[in-house]
Every structure is written in structure tokens, then in C-alpha cells.
Amino acid sequence: MKPSNPHPYFGTIQPQVHATQRTPSEELRRAWLLFTLPLLLNGFYNPVLASMPALFWTIEILTWAVLPMWLCRNLVRTRSIDLSVIFAFQNPRRILGLAATMTFVLFSICRSADWLSEQLLPDYLCHRLFSWYYTDTMPEGGFSRLLVACYYSISAGLWEELFFRAIPYSLFPRRGMYILCTSLLFALMHFEQNLKGLITVFLFAVAASLFYARFRLIIPLIFAHFSVDFLFFYFDI
């Protein structure tokens, strides 16, 4: 009998799967789809919901807190992932060093891509196709601005890295396909940021996917993603 293919989080030992149950790969694919679908649509309905703060924040929390936590709980329950492996923190100095490095790299990519887009693209492709941004919901200042910036940055940094870097890694047979497909999808879910934003987000995702494919460490990416988003939301840079 041939040995089973190594599972990304359980090695060569995989959980028993009955005929009526989904395999770990099927569970991962289902979770990835369920998390991604509302994010591909929220650029259409968020501008409408933004005029109704109570409804906007209800949908926002359901999408960015309740749904991903439920999906992760289901993946753990079905033994499709092992969070202790994904969030391993065995070498703190190395992880912190990689986190600082990726923060610098991702921030530099975003600033450079924004600047080049402004220089090379017509204004309507950079700013005018869509006129609503998440920054439009930021309070003017004070503790409320800090709180909202932290919420946006933590939720995006945690869930986007988990569902666009870690979870889909095992779903693609080739590393190049993983990097290209996840980066394109990640960019498309930010379509409301206009063409300039699509280019910036795509390059951000390529760099993050390359890092994960090389090191298989998600904590540095979560920290870097949080840091870049926090600078963007709180300081509006």
C-alpha cells in the first residue's frame, strides 16, 4: 500500500474520513469559498450600508468576526487544520525579525506602487471609478478612531492572512499557481480601491504569498499586515 500524501498540518497521518464526510481538503476549500464570497461583494453594498451605521457595523462584525471564527471552529472540529501548528511560535527572535522585515517590505511595496500608479495612470483610473473607501468610516479623532483603526487592522491582518495565505496553500498543486491565484483573488476583493488599489494590493499579496511559501510562518505576516493597515487607517498615509 502506498503511503498517504502528507497533509499540510498533520504530516502523513490524516484523520479518518467516512464516505459521508468531507475530506480535509474539501473542508478547507469550502471554508475558503465561504470566507471569500462576501468580501467579493462588499464593495457593492458597503457604500449603501455606510449611510446606516448600525446596519453597516452589524454586517461588518458578522463578516469579519463571526463568520471567520465559525469557519475556523469548524475546521478545527473536523481536524482539517491544527491551529497550534499554523500559529507556532517556537523561535520568537526569528519570528519578530521576520515580522519587522515584512512590515518594511510590504509598506515599501504599497508606497512605491501607489506613487508609480499616480505617475503612470490617468486620474479616473486611480480615484474615480469608485468613490467609497473604508477610510470614509473612520472617526475624525480620539479614542474612537484608535479603536476602529485597531479593529480594521486586526481583523484584516488575522483573517486575510489565515484565509488567503495559510489555508489555501495546500489546495494548489504548484507553488506558482498558489501565489498567482490567491493574489489575484485577494486583489479582486479590493476592487473598490480603483485600479491603483488593485495593483498595490496584488503586489502586496504576491510578496506575502512568496513569504508564506518560503517560510510557512503566518505570525510575521499577521503582524506586518496589521502594522501596514494601522498606518493606513489611523494616520491616513
C-alpha positions in Angstrom: 0.0 0.0 0.0 1.3 3.5 -0.9 1.7 5.9 2.0 -0.8 8.8 2.0 0.3 12.2 0.8 1.5 14.5 3.6 -1.2 16.7 4.9 0.0 20.3 5.3 -0.8 20.4 9.1 -0.9 16.7 10.1 2.1 15.2 8.3 1.5 11.8 6.8 -1.2 10.9 9.4 -4.6 12.1 8.3 -7.9 11.8 10.1 -10.3 9.0 9.2 -12.9 10.2 6.7 -16.2 8.4 6.3 -17.9 8.2 2.9 -20.5 10.8 4.0 -17.8 13.2 5.4 -15.8 15.9 3.6 -12.1 15.3 3.3 -9.8 17.9 5.0 -9.1 19.4 1.6 -12.8 19.7 0.8 -13.3 21.4 4.2 -10.5 23.9 3.5 -11.9 24.7 0.1 -15.4 25.2 1.5 -14.2 27.5 4.2 -12.1 29.5 1.8 -15.1 30.0 -0.5 -17.4 30.9 2.3 -15.0 33.5 3.7 -14.1 35.0 0.3 -17.6 35.3 -1.2 -18.9 38.2 0.9 -15.6 40.0 0.5 -16.0 39.9 -3.2 -19.4 41.6 -2.8 -18.9 44.1 0.0 -17.5 46.7 -2.3 -21.1 46.9 -3.8 -23.1 47.0 -0.7 -20.8 48.8 1.8 -21.3 52.2 0.1 -25.1 51.8 0.7 -24.7 50.5 4.3 -22.3 53.2 5.2 -25.2 55.7 5.4 -26.8 53.4 8.1 -24.1 52.9 10.7 -25.9 50.4 12.8 -26.5 48.1 9.9 -23.0 48.7 8.5 -21.4 47.6 11.7 -23.7 44.6 12.2 -22.8 43.3 8.7 -19.1 44.2 9.3 -18.9 42.2 12.5 -20.7 39.3 11.1 -18.4 39.2 8.1 -15.1 39.9 9.8 -15.6 38.3 13.2 -18.4 35.9 13.5 -18.1 34.2 10.1 -14.3 33.5 10.2 -14.4 32.4 13.8 -17.2 29.9 12.9 -15.3 28.7 9.9 -12.1 28.2 12.0 -14.1 26.4 14.7 -15.5 24.0 12.1 -12.0 23.4 10.5 -10.6 22.5 13.9 -13.6 20.3 14.8 -13.2 18.3 11.6 -9.4 18.2 12.1 -8.8 19.9 8.8 -6.4 22.3 10.4 -4.3 22.4 13.6 -4.1 26.0 14.8 -1.2 25.1 17.1 0.8 24.3 14.0 -0.3 27.2 12.0 0.4 29.7 14.8 3.6 28.0 16.0 5.8 30.4 17.9 8.9 28.3 18.5 11.6 30.9 17.8 10.4 34.3 19.0 13.5 36.2 17.9 13.4 34.8 14.4 9.6 35.5 14.1 9.9 39.0 15.4 12.8 39.7 13.0 10.8 38.4 10.0 7.8 40.4 11.1 9.8 43.6 11.2 11.3 42.8 7.8 8.0 42.0 6.2 6.5 45.2 7.7 9.1 47.2 6.0 8.8 45.3 2.7 5.1 45.4 2.5 4.9 49.1 3.5 7.6 49.9 0.9 5.7 48.0 -1.8 2.4 49.8 -1.0 4.0 53.2 -1.1 6.0 52.6 -4.2 3.1 51.0 -6.1 0.8 54.0 -5.1 3.4 56.5 -6.3 4.0 54.7 -9.6 0.3 54.4 -10.2 -0.2 58.1 -9.6 2.5 58.9 -12.1 1.6 56.4 -14.9 -2.2 56.0 -14.7 -4.9 58.6 -15.6 -6.7 60.1 -12.6 -10.0 58.5 -13.2 -8.4 55.0 -13.0 -6.7 55.9 -9.8 -9.5 57.6 -7.9 -12.8 58.0 -9.8 -14.1 54.6 -10.8 -15.4 54.0 -7.2 -15.8 56.8 -4.7 -16.2 54.9 -1.4 -13.3 53.7 0.8 -13.2 52.1 4.3 -11.4 55.2 5.5 -14.7 57.1 4.9 -16.0 55.3 8.0 -13.1 56.4 10.3 -13.9 58.8 13.1 -12.2 62.1 13.0 -10.0 61.6 16.1 -9.8 60.5 19.7 -10.1 57.0 21.2 -12.9 56.0 18.7 -10.5 56.5 15.8 -7.9 54.4 17.5 -10.5 51.7 18.3 -11.8 51.5 14.7 -8.3 51.5 13.2 -7.3 48.6 15.5 -10.5 46.7 14.7 -10.0 47.1 10.9 -6.2 46.3 11.1 -6.6 43.3 13.4 -9.5 41.7 11.6 -7.8 42.1 8.2 -4.4 41.1 9.4 -5.6 38.0 11.1 -8.3 36.6 8.8 -6.9 37.7 5.4 -3.5 36.1 6.2 -5.1 33.0 7.5 -7.6 32.6 4.7 -5.5 33.9 1.8 -2.1 32.6 2.7 -2.2 29.7 5.2 -5.4 27.9 4.3 -5.2 27.8 0.5 -1.6 26.8 0.5 -2.4 23.1 0.4 -5.2 23.5 -2.2 -2.9 24.2 -5.2 -0.6 21.6 -6.7 2.1 24.1 -7.6 3.6 27.0 -5.7 3.3 29.4 -8.6 -0.4 28.6 -9.1 -0.9 29.2 -5.4 0.8 32.6 -5.5 -0.9 33.8 -8.7 -4.5 32.6 -7.9 -4.6 33.8 -4.3 -3.0 37.1 -5.2 -5.5 37.8 -8.0 -8.4 36.9 -5.8 -7.1 39.0 -2.9 -6.8 41.9 -5.3 -10.2 41.5 -6.8 -11.9 41.7 -3.4 -10.4 45.2 -3.0 -11.8 46.4 -6.4 -13.5 49.4 -4.8 -10.0 50.9 -4.3 -9.8 51.5 -8.1 -7.1 50.4 -10.4 -4.4 51.9 -8.3 -5.5 50.0 -5.3 -5.8 46.7 -7.3 -2.2 47.0 -8.4 -1.0 47.8 -4.9 -3.0 45.0 -3.3 -1.9 42.5 -5.9 1.8 43.2 -5.3 1.2 43.2 -1.5 -0.4 39.7 -1.9 2.4 38.4 -4.1 5.0 39.4 -1.6 3.0 37.9 1.3 2.4 34.6 -0.6 6.0 34.3 -1.6 7.0 34.8 2.1 4.5 32.1 3.2 5.5 29.7 0.5 9.1 30.1 1.6 8.9 30.1 5.4 5.4 28.6 6.2 5.1 31.1 9.1 1.9 33.1 9.4 2.5 35.2 12.5 5.1 37.5 10.9 2.6 38.2 8.1 -0.3 38.9 10.5 1.9 41.4 12.4 3.1 43.0 9.2 -0.3 43.2 7.7 -1.7 44.7 10.9 1.1 47.3 11.0 0.7 48.4 7.4 -3.1 48.6 7.7 -2.9 50.5 11.0 -0.7 53.1 9.5 -3.1 53.4 6.6 -6.3 53.7 8.7 -5.1 55.7 11.7 -2.6 58.0 10.1 -4.2 58.0 6.6 -0.9 57.7 4.8 
